[in-house]
Amino acid sequence: MGHMDSKIVIVGPQGAGKGTHAQLLCKDYDFVHISIGDIFRWHMTHHTKLAARVTRIMNEGRLVPDEIVEQVVASRLEEHDWNYGFVLDGFPRTRSQAEYLFEGWNLDHAIYLDIPDDMVFQRVMSRAAMGQGSGFTKRADDNPAALRVRLQEYHEKTSPLLELFQKKGMLLTVDANRSVPEVYQDMREGLRLPPPKK
């Protein structure tokens, strides 16, 4: 491999393809995919204590607070079940979460999948039309007004995060408004990964 142990964070709005690209990297380079959404869904399916807390918070119409998300991430990272590194998808979402990550884990790269808001709308709305919601948050994804608000919040939280990654010289911005193979190739080259073994 020559690139032992890459710790990668993948950031981008809903619909940018984070999960898709995380999975491709993991398949080709034996990284471990750590998807925060998947972990929360697992808790929901298994009716854990955490699931009960999260459900209560969401039923009150509140967002799941940072510290709960951080606990979940920490316990997942402490499993140390990777040989070559991991791709973290869905965390960090805020600058304070990123600073928390840097304290415990020396991250190597942050990939930002950059996609214009109008494309996010197209992708998310067509998904909603096909009846594919985005999982554990049970949100009204076919509601354009709600999506607009969420995108605005997303940008407000994400720009300080991106500045931090930029300052540390680890930010790779990829134009995600293209086909999956094109985006993926840019990512691989930006990370200086060798072509995947066939």
N, C-alpha and C positions, 0 to 999 in steps of 0.2 A: 504493500500500500504506500509506504513512504509518508503517509499522512496520518500517522497513528493519532487517535484521540482528537478529533475535531469536535468542539462543543459549539453548536450552531443554534441561533435563535432565529425564528422566521416570523416576520411581522407583516401585517397587511390587513386591509379592511375585509369585511365579509365578502365572499365572492371572488377574492383575488386569487384563490387557488392554493392557500397555505397547506391544507391537508394533502392535496394532490402532490405538490412538490416535495413535501416532507417525506411522503411515502416513497417517491421515486428515489430520493437521495438515500433513504434507508435500505431500499432494495438493492441499489447498485453498489453501495459502499459499506454495507453492514453496520450502519449507524442504528441506534435505537430511537424509534419515533416516540416522543413523549407528548401526547395530545391532551391538553387540559380538558377539553370538551369530552373526550373519550373517558377520562378518569372520572369526571363528574357523572357521566351517563352510567358508568359501572356502579358507582355508589347508589344511584337512583334505582337501578335494576335490583341491587342486592339489599335495598332498604337498610342501609347502614345508619349509624347515629348521625354521621355527617349529612347524609341525605335528608334526614328529618330536620336538621338545623337549616339546611339550604332551602328546603321546601317551605319552611315557616317564613324565612326571610322573603322568598319570592312571592308567597301568598300575600304578604304585606305590601307588595309592589316595590320592594327595595332591591338594590343591586347587592350581590354577594360581596361582602367587604374584603379588602385586600388581605387581611390577616388570615382569613379562612383559606383563600386561594393559595397564599404563601405556605400555609401548613401542608396543604395537599401536595404542592410542588416539592417541598422539602422532603416529605416522607417518600415521594416517588424517586427523587434524585438519590436519596440515601440507600436505595436498593443497589446502586452501582452495578447494574446488570449489563453494562456495555463493554465491549473490547475496544471499539474504534471511535467511540464518541456518540453523541446524541443530537437529535434535532428536536428542539423545544417549540411547540406550536400552540399558541393561545396564551402565552405568558412570556415575558412580562408585558403588561398593558399600560403600565404607568412608570414614570421615572423612579418612584420610590421602590416599586417592585424590581426594577432593573438594578438599583443600587443594592437591594437585598441579595439579588442573585450574585452580583460581583463579590460580595463579602465571602460567599461560600464556594463559588465555582469560577475558575478562570475561563471565561467564555472566549472563544476565538473569533467568531463571526456573527454579525447580525445581518440577515438578508431582509431587505424591505421590498415587498412586492408592490410596486407603485402602479396604481390604476385609477383613472379619473372617476369621480363620483357618478357621472352619468352611465359609465359602464357597470359600476357596482349595481346601480338601479336595474339596468337591463338584466344582468345575470341573476340577481336576487329575485326579481319579479318573475322571470321566466321559470326559475326553480319553484317559486311559490305556486305558479300556475300549474306546474306538473305535480304539485302536491308534495314536494320535498321540503319540509321545514328544516330548521337547522338545529334539531335535537333538543338538548335538555332544557333550553330556556322557554320552550313552548311560546315563542313570541309571535305576534301577528306580522309575519314577514311579508304579507301581501298588502300591508298598509304603508303607502308611500310617505305619508306625513311622519309616521313613527320612524321609518327608515332614515328620513332626512335628519331628524333630531339625533338619531343614534350615530349617524355619520359625522355630524358636527361635533358631538361629544368625543367620538373616536379621534378626530383630527386634533382636537384640543389636548387630549391626553397623549397622543402619539408624537406630536412634534417635539416636546421636551425630551422624550425617549430617544428619538432619532438624533437630536442634537448631542445627547450623551454618547451614543454609539459613535457618532461622527468624531467627537472630541477624542475618543479612545482609538480612533483610526481603524475601526473594525466594521464599519458600515458598508454594505454592498447593496446599492439600489438597482433593482432590475425593473425594466419596463414590462409590467405583467399584462399589458393590453394586447397580447399576441397569442399565438397558438402555444399549447403546452410544450411541444418539443423545442420551440424557439426560446421560450422563457427558461426552460430547463437547461438548455445548452449555455445560455448566458450565465446562469447560476453556477454551473459546473466550472466554466472558464474563470469566472470571477473568484471562485473559491480555490482555483488552481488544482482542481481534482483531475486525475488522469481519466481518459475515456473509460467508461464502465467495461468490465470484462464481460464478454458475450457469454 
